[in-house]
Amino acid sequence: MTHAGLVKKLGAVYALLWLALAIEPRGRQDWLLENVLVLLALPVIWASCKHRLFSRLSWVMIFAFMCLHALGAHFTYSEVPYDEVWQSLAGFSLDEFFGWRRNQFDRAVHFLYGLLLAYPMREIFLRIANARGFWGYFLPLDLTMSSSLLYELIEWLAVEVLGNDAGMAWLGAQGDVWDAHKDMALAALGAILAMILTALVNWRCQRDFAREWSESWRVKAPGDGFVEGV
């Protein structure tokens, strides 16, 4: 399958899933708020397709995350019935087995935000910013953490502005005063794991891995890609 063919098939599957989950969501206002993020992502996705920014692996990761987000938007993140589905398949409660007292779907998606999207972020830094060595692994982690922080700030502002059930449903804190901190920590953890796995694969397969890592720490001299500040 060609690169373009894969992207088109993933896009078609996502569009069908999105349309199915757009029918009678549990909270229409929350669904609309969640899908503002999808609308903002569409121009970026379109530009990425046009310039072939991402690899096939990155597109699969982006697709997986977008599907999870569509599911969370339909049910609201704090009410996704994963435990009921698990009980019907395995015959026991996942929440009871681990001693969880809250719906963990939002926690899982924050973790997967880092795990699934740090690698596509890395490809952006490699292909646009020409990041190499250490910076090719640190900058995706940095962007994951900063974007996670920005999202938590947007959630807080939404609650302040809306001040109703829709705002609280979007926040999804479920009574945990440290909810935002834990969400950001899980996103960071996911990104750290993704970059460690990527580094290990490159260390095994990339012959100049050590040299590139060392070169990334070298201060560039004038005439060697160095641009003086103004």
ChimeraX attribute file (.defattr): number of C-alpha atoms within 10 A of each C-alpha:
attribute: neighborCount
match mode: 1-to-1
recipient: residues
	/A:1	6
	/A:2	8
	/A:3	13
	/A:4	12
	/A:5	10
	/A:6	14
	/A:7	17
	/A:8	13
	/A:9	11
	/A:10	15
	/A:11	14
	/A:12	12
	/A:13	12
	/A:14	17
	/A:15	13
	/A:16	11
	/A:17	14
	/A:18	19
	/A:19	10
	/A:20	13
	/A:21	18
	/A:22	18
	/A:23	10
	/A:24	11
	/A:25	18
	/A:26	16
	/A:27	16
	/A:28	17
	/A:29	16
	/A:30	23
	/A:31	24
	/A:32	16
	/A:33	16
	/A:34	19
	/A:35	18
	/A:36	10
	/A:37	12
	/A:38	15
	/A:39	10
	/A:40	10
	/A:41	11
	/A:42	11
	/A:43	11
	/A:44	11
	/A:45	15
	/A:46	11
	/A:47	11
	/A:48	14
	/A:49	16
	/A:50	10
	/A:51	8
	/A:52	12
	/A:53	18
	/A:54	21
	/A:55	13
	/A:56	16
	/A:57	12
	/A:58	19
	/A:59	23
	/A:60	17
	/A:61	18
	/A:62	19
	/A:63	18
	/A:64	16
	/A:65	20
	/A:66	16
	/A:67	16
	/A:68	17
	/A:69	21
	/A:70	23
	/A:71	20
	/A:72	23
	/A:73	28
	/A:74	25
	/A:75	19
	/A:76	25
	/A:77	26
	/A:78	20
	/A:79	18
	/A:80	19
	/A:81	13
	/A:82	15
	/A:83	17
	/A:84	15
	/A:85	13
	/A:86	14
	/A:87	13
	/A:88	11
	/A:89	9
	/A:90	10
	/A:91	10
	/A:92	13
	/A:93	16
	/A:94	16
	/A:95	17
	/A:96	10
	/A:97	8
	/A:98	8
	/A:99	9
	/A:100	10
	/A:101	9
	/A:102	14
	/A:103	18
	/A:104	16
	/A:105	20
	/A:106	21
	/A:107	20
	/A:108	15
	/A:109	21
	/A:110	21
	/A:111	21
	/A:112	23
	/A:113	26
	/A:114	30
	/A:115	23
	/A:116	24
	/A:117	23
	/A:118	30
	/A:119	26
	/A:120	21
	/A:121	22
	/A:122	26
	/A:123	19
	/A:124	18
	/A:125	18
	/A:126	19
	/A:127	12
	/A:128	10
	/A:129	11
	/A:130	11
	/A:131	18
	/A:132	19
	/A:133	19
	/A:134	15
	/A:135	18
	/A:136	23
	/A:137	24
	/A:138	16
	/A:139	17
	/A:140	26
	/A:141	27
	/A:142	17
	/A:143	17
	/A:144	25
	/A:145	21
	/A:146	14
	/A:147	14
	/A:148	23
	/A:149	18
	/A:150	13
	/A:151	15
	/A:152	18
	/A:153	12
	/A:154	13
	/A:155	19
	/A:156	16
	/A:157	14
	/A:158	18
	/A:159	17
	/A:160	12
	/A:161	10
	/A:162	11
	/A:163	11
	/A:164	11
	/A:165	13
	/A:166	20
	/A:167	20
	/A:168	18
	/A:169	19
	/A:170	22
	/A:171	22
	/A:172	19
	/A:173	17
	/A:174	13
	/A:175	8
	/A:176	11
	/A:177	9
	/A:178	9
	/A:179	17
	/A:180	20
	/A:181	13
	/A:182	15
	/A:183	21
	/A:184	25
	/A:185	19
	/A:186	23
	/A:187	28
	/A:188	26
	/A:189	21
	/A:190	25
	/A:191	30
	/A:192	21
	/A:193	15
	/A:194	21
	/A:195	22
	/A:196	13
	/A:197	13
	/A:198	14
	/A:199	18
	/A:200	11
	/A:201	11
	/A:202	14
	/A:203	13
	/A:204	9
	/A:205	10
	/A:206	12
	/A:207	10
	/A:208	12
	/A:209	16
	/A:210	12
	/A:211	10
	/A:212	14
	/A:213	15
	/A:214	13
	/A:215	14
	/A:216	15
	/A:217	12
	/A:218	8
	/A:219	9
	/A:220	12
	/A:221	10
	/A:222	9
	/A:223	7
	/A:224	8
	/A:225	8
	/A:226	10
	/A:227	10
	/A:228	7
	/A:229	4
	/A:230	3
